[in-house]
Amino acid sequence: MSWFAAYTHSHHEKRVASHFAERQIESFLPLYSTRHRWKNRCTMNLELPLFRSYVFVRIDPRERVRVLEVPGVLLLVGFGRNLAPLPDFEIEALRSGLGQRKIEPHPYLIIGERVRIKAGPMMGMEGVLVRKKNNFRVVLAIDVIMQCVAVEVDADDLGPAVQCAGRSVLPSIVLPSKNSAVESYAGDKPNRHSQSYRLL
């Protein structure tokens, strides 16, 4: 059993997560709180998906069809027919950090000063250090889906990242040509969807 990223129709993340629960498929939809101001100047607190159009599922890869049959799911991220698992550590760190730290979406980054969180529920996670106003934030990358989140941290909770030969590159999604299509697989039969992304 491993965690994988299910790519959904836009704005269908909560509905898909609900379908997973009904079908007893273990899933994780991280949400963050934000204050939205409408055109009539009314403000409202909203809970939105941390990773737009993605819901994480924990399944045996042989059961991918159960996920692909869920309404709103377009594909499971991977290299062609080989699904790309997410490290358990990243999912558990996200779960632990939600509600205990301020977390919000952030543009995907690769280059920058890398640091390691050395205390708290997200201890051990590495990311890029940025500064917003007077607060420090660590941008954590989920490479499989090419998205990032910014976690607010205290300077005392940070240390230098572990030196390594190079950053591991996991499967990614890129903008294709105009006529490209997304492919997901249920057994040996490819299903094509007219979306603006494709799998590498």
KERODO-304879 format. One record per residue (C-alpha): x, y, z. Coordinates in Angstrom, 1 decimal. Example, Ala and Ser with C-alpha at 12.3 -4.5 7.8 and 13.67 -1.06 7.14 Angstrom:
xx:yy:zz
12.3:-4.5:7.8
13.7:-1.1:7.1
//
This chain:
xx:yy:zz
0.0:0.0:0.0
1.4:3.4:-1.0
0.2:7.0:-1.4
-0.5:8.3:-4.9
-1.8:11.6:-6.3
-5.2:11.5:-8.0
-5.8:14.3:-10.5
-9.3:15.6:-10.5
-11.6:18.0:-12.3
-11.2:21.5:-11.2
-13.2:22.4:-8.0
-14.2:18.7:-7.6
-11.6:17.8:-4.9
-14.0:17.8:-1.9
-16.6:15.8:-3.9
-14.0:13.3:-5.0
-12.8:12.9:-1.4
-16.4:12.2:-0.3
-16.8:9.6:-3.0
-13.5:7.9:-1.8
-14.9:7.8:1.7
-18.2:6.2:0.5
-16.2:3.5:-1.4
-13.9:3.0:1.6
-10.8:4.2:-0.3
-8.3:5.8:2.1
-7.7:9.3:1.0
-6.2:12.6:2.2
-7.4:16.0:1.1
-5.3:18.7:2.8
-7.1:22.0:3.2
-6.0:25.5:4.2
-8.0:28.4:5.6
-8.2:31.7:3.8
-10.3:34.9:4.0
-12.0:35.8:0.7
-13.5:39.1:-0.2
-16.4:39.1:-2.6
-17.4:41.8:-5.0
-20.1:43.1:-2.7
-17.3:43.6:-0.1
-18.5:40.8:2.1
-15.8:38.6:3.5
-15.9:35.0:4.3
-13.5:32.4:5.8
-13.1:29.5:3.3
-11.4:26.1:3.5
-9.8:25.4:0.1
-7.6:22.5:-1.2
-4.0:23.0:-0.5
-3.1:21.3:-3.8
-5.5:22.4:-6.5
-7.1:19.4:-8.4
-5.3:16.8:-6.4
-6.5:14.3:-3.7
-4.0:11.8:-2.3
-5.1:8.1:-2.1
-3.5:5.1:-0.3
-4.0:2.0:-2.4
-2.4:-1.1:-3.8
-1.3:-0.1:-7.3
-3.2:-3.2:-8.6
-6.4:-1.5:-7.4
-6.0:1.7:-9.5
-9.2:0.9:-11.4
-11.2:1.5:-8.2
-9.8:5.1:-8.1
-10.2:5.8:-11.8
-13.9:4.7:-11.6
-14.7:7.5:-9.1
-16.6:10.4:-10.6
-14.4:13.4:-11.0
-11.1:11.5:-11.1
-9.1:12.0:-14.4
-5.9:10.1:-13.7
-3.4:8.8:-11.2
0.0:10.6:-11.6
2.9:8.4:-12.8
5.3:7.5:-15.6
2.9:6.1:-18.2
1.5:2.9:-16.8
3.8:3.0:-13.7
2.2:5.0:-10.8
4.5:7.4:-8.9
4.2:6.8:-5.2
4.6:9.7:-2.7
6.8:9.2:0.4
4.8:8.3:3.5
6.9:10.8:5.3
5.7:13.7:3.3
2.0:12.8:3.7
2.4:12.3:7.5
4.3:15.6:7.9
1.5:17.4:6.0
-1.1:15.8:8.2
0.8:16.7:11.4
1.5:20.2:10.3
-2.1:21.1:9.3
-3.8:23.0:12.1
-0.5:23.5:14.0
1.2:25.8:11.5
0.1:28.4:9.0
0.3:26.6:5.6
-0.8:28.0:2.2
-0.1:27.3:-1.5
3.1:28.7:-3.0
4.5:28.8:-6.5
6.6:25.8:-7.4
10.3:26.4:-6.7
13.5:24.4:-7.4
16.4:26.7:-6.8
17.0:28.6:-3.5
18.6:28.3:-0.1
17.5:25.0:1.3
16.9:24.5:5.0
15.6:21.8:7.3
12.9:22.1:9.9
14.5:20.8:13.0
11.6:21.0:15.5
7.8:20.6:15.6
5.3:18.4:13.8
7.1:18.8:10.4
10.6:18.1:11.8
12.9:16.7:9.1
11.2:18.2:6.1
13.5:20.2:3.8
12.5:23.2:1.6
13.4:26.6:0.4
13.6:29.5:2.8
11.7:32.6:1.9
10.6:35.7:3.9
7.2:37.3:3.9
7.1:40.6:5.7
8.6:39.8:9.2
7.9:36.1:9.1
10.1:33.2:7.8
8.5:30.5:5.7
9.8:27.3:4.3
8.5:26.3:0.8
8.1:22.6:0.7
7.9:20.9:-2.7
5.7:17.9:-3.6
7.7:17.0:-6.7
5.3:14.3:-7.9
2.6:17.0:-8.6
4.9:20.0:-9.1
3.3:22.0:-6.4
4.5:23.7:-3.3
3.2:24.9:0.1
4.7:27.6:2.3
4.9:26.8:6.0
5.4:29.6:8.6
8.2:28.7:11.0
10.3:30.3:13.7
13.9:31.0:12.9
15.0:28.9:15.9
13.3:25.8:14.3
15.4:25.9:11.2
18.8:24.5:10.3
20.9:23.9:7.2
19.6:21.2:4.8
21.5:17.9:4.6
24.0:18.2:1.7
23.4:15.7:-1.1
24.7:15.1:-4.6
21.6:16.3:-6.2
17.8:16.8:-5.8
15.8:13.7:-6.8
13.4:14.4:-9.6
10.1:12.6:-9.4
7.4:12.4:-12.1
6.1:15.8:-13.2
3.3:17.3:-15.2
4.0:19.9:-17.9
2.0:22.0:-20.3
1.7:20.1:-23.6
1.0:21.1:-27.1
-2.6:22.3:-28.0
-3.7:18.9:-29.3
-2.2:16.8:-26.4
-4.4:14.6:-24.2
-4.1:13.1:-20.7
-3.7:9.4:-20.5
-4.7:7.3:-17.5
-4.8:3.5:-17.5
-7.4:1.1:-16.2
-5.7:-2.2:-16.9
-4.3:-2.2:-20.5
-6.9:0.2:-22.0
-5.9:3.9:-22.1
-8.5:6.5:-21.3
-8.1:9.9:-23.0
-9.4:13.1:-21.6
-9.3:16.5:-23.3
-7.3:18.3:-20.5
-4.5:20.9:-20.7
-2.0:18.6:-19.0
-0.2:15.4:-19.9
2.0:12.9:-18.1
5.6:12.6:-18.9
//
